[in-house]
Amino acid sequence: MKTNILFVGRFYPKGILDTIVADTRGAVGFSNHNFEKSLIEGFSRAEDVELRVVTAPMVFSYPHNNRRPFIRKEHYLEGNHTVRSIGFCNVAALNILSERMALTKAIRKELKAFAGEELTVVVNTPSLILSSALFKAMEGVGNKNIRTLLIVPDIPECMVEMDGRMSMKNRLVSVMNRRTREYSLRYDKYVYLTGAMDDFYHAGPGRSMVMEGLVDDRRVTPEKATEATKSAAKEIILYTGTLRRIFGVTFLADVFEKGCFPDTELWICGSGETAEELAERARRNPNIKFFGLVDSGRALELQRQATILANPRPSEGNYTRYSFPSKTLEYLLAGKTVVMNRLPGIPAEYDGYLHYPADESREAWIAKIREIMSMRAEDREQRDKAGRAFIIGNKTASRQCRRIVDFINRH
């Protein structure tokens, strides 16, 4: 029996993806795009799923942040599913209304295509645009067999807390978040990245499942391709990701410099508020290499060369209960030694593959890195391979989406 799924998200379709960096004034984030493309890939690999996809591409507004006053619509076949990307007026202040109207129309068109069949609409991320358009579109269809499922990678209210400021912009965002939550509470089922997320939605048993995250099946390369380019002389500690102070990357640089690890280099790549400070440290210390913002291919290449992958993100802040760092899956898939703090959103099943400092102090981090470096190479390699096998066996997009499909079919 086929499971009909309409996926609604905000990823970039083919036409926009080719020009998004050139059209955007400022940095472009691809984390949500990559996550949604992995989800779509996972659903499309299931033989018992009939999949259609709608996207409202998340582009900045014209004229200040994007060069395009109008975003053209796209409709194309990708593999075994169709992709419908809405077109809308992208002029600031007009774009929100235009986008919502176009998205409502596109969703309604796809809903009617299923003509009374059982259908689950899967929406990624609590979004006012996506949710309001979906429930508006459902009003005009009359199909009583439509069910809705919301995937919750982040809690919008917690993103404001992470920013740490109560600026005018954040006050407006808080108002929008309250409206977003009102719509989010209307879904039939939920997929969380941490179990604590149910604090916000109160779905309870049977209406929610926990997924943590996923890795794209296309990134699962043969094991020999993940082996480090080993140097007999040096250990390499690598951090890849956003360079926000709240994520602890300057703390990691402090640990490295205070630890005085012999024959070791610290490599950092990414962008964010501490980039200039880290670049200056690299200029002063030849054992620190700062690569700046790199594409995903280059990041994977650096991971293959590294011996230790570090995520110094602290557990401080209530929002950490509602967050599972995607870096955890990415690092473990690389088949390398992973050191990070014991965060509340990480389930116990990961404990056998991660290296946790005794606490979150510099001294504990220094001690843990020294302990790792003193381990026999065979013992480290065995644990690293076990972590990689755990991810491939349980956390690929095809396996996680299979779990979601089974969850959908449990009425």
Salt bridges, closest charged atoms under 4 A:
ASP23 OD2 - ARG68 NE 2.65
GLU41 OE2 - ARG45 NE 2.86
GLU41 OE1 - ARG218 NH1 3.75
ASP48 OD1 - ARG402 NH1 2.96
GLU78 OE1 - LYS37 NZ 2.88
GLU78 OE1 - HIS81 NE2 3.76
GLU99 OE2 - ARG10 NH2 2.07
GLU110 OE1 - ARG52 NH1 2.90
GLU110 OE2 - ARG84 NE 2.76
GLU139 OE1 - LYS136 NZ 3.72
GLU157 OE2 - ARG181 NE 3.91
ASP163 OD2 - ARG165 NE 3.04
ASP199 OD2 - ARG321 NH1 2.99
GLU212 OE1 - LYS395 NZ 2.61
ASP216 OD2 - ARG218 NH2 2.69
GLU223 OE2 - LYS385 NZ 3.64
GLU235 OE2 - ARG380 NH1 3.09
ASP254 OD1 - ARG281 NH2 2.71
ASP254 OD2 - ARG362 NH2 3.00
GLU257 OE1 - ARG281 NH1 3.19
GLU265 OE2 - LYS234 NZ 3.86
GLU265 OE1 - LYS289 NZ 3.63
GLU276 OE2 - ARG283 NH2 2.68
GLU277 OE1 - ARG245 NH2 2.99
GLU277 OE2 - ARG281 NH2 3.60
GLU280 OE1 - ARG283 NH2 2.95
GLU280 OE2 - ARG284 NH1 3.99
GLU301 OE2 - ARG298 NH1 2.82
GLU349 OE2 - LYS395 NZ 3.28
ASP351 OD2 - ARG342 NH1 3.25
GLU371 OE2 - LYS368 NZ 3.11
ASP379 OD1 - ARG376 NH2 3.05
GLU381 OE2 - LYS385 NZ 3.28
ASP406 OD1 - ARG402 NH2 3.10
